[in-house]
Amino acid sequence: MKYSIIVPVFNRPDEVDELLESLSNQTQKDFEVIIVEDGSVRTCKDVCDKYADILVLHYYAKENSGPGQSRNYGAERAQGDYLIILDSDVVLPTGFIEAVELHMCNAPVCWGGPDAAHPSFTPVQKAISYSMTSFFTTGGIRGGKAKLDKFYPRSFNMGIRRDVYLQLGGFSKMRFGEDIDFSYRIVEAGYKPQLFPEAWVWHKRRTDFRKFFRQVYNSGIARINLEKRHPGTLKLVHLLPTAFTVGVIALVLIFVCGLMLSSFGSPTLKAQGTLLCQLSLLPLVLYSLIIFIDSSIKNKSLYVGLLSIPAAFVQLMGYGLGFIESWWKRCVLKQDEFTAFEKTFYK
């Protein structure tokens, strides 16, 4: 067996059904699938039974311990020479394994691929997918090319040689950011992760902005924790969402001050207040216009382009606010990782 595909699952049987269907349609068949049920209330056992005669599939149920430990549980039981780590909310094009196989001549130790939005995704999912991959939001580091930072594989689409995975001890017990932590440890061990642009997946993302905010907020929290674990990994691109967040808050405060002056001041102050309102809104309007035009073109939809504006602000400000909270607790108050985020960071 060449590949072992490991998927941790928590209360997502419908997603697993779609993922397994896409795996059953792969043009390259030399793989096994390991589903690890991580303490779910709504299990996917019946779904897995449906594919038992189609795929080489192993289903394991265990107590909840988080996605990282569930991947480790699956890796310990894998038979493949290479492990492919996927999230349960991805769907694979038919040539995914074949695309991975094309790069095997380079003897990769670790690799990852990009993600994309499927045509069947909702407009909100497409907008969120845009905000997660666009150069104007994340610097494009998740969109298929490393632009503002080095490439580090993410757990939604990651591959690694099984012996190296076991040698490094797999994923840590971090609740969020555990995939980047693992990628950092791979690099620190002397290996260089490769980007396989053709080995992409459809990634469903969150279904509403509230859930999306919580996701990126936790990512912002994780960034400081990652810097504490791996000093020197905090880069300029990681600071941009925080700078954006502070900038937006400052512009809003300037707008409020201008509004007060234009409402209650003398004629001169009213004119100055109106000018302040206009100047404070200009950067936000220009940025929103860039997002709208770029997303509308890429998604071929004005509606998705419009939804991409709040998605971009949620992406950047959610991350920025999480970063600020984590910086305050970890760097100013000097709290340790668990004490600072006992309720929101660990299961």
Helices and strands as residue ranges (DSSP letters): E 3-9, H 13-24, E 31-38, H 45-50, E 57-62, H 67-76, E 82-86, E 90-91, H 96-102, G 104-106, E 110-112, E 115-116, H 123-133, H 135-138, E 157-161, H 162-168, H 178-188, E 194-195, E 201-203, H 209-229, H 236-264, H 267-299, H 302-327, I 328-332, H 337-340
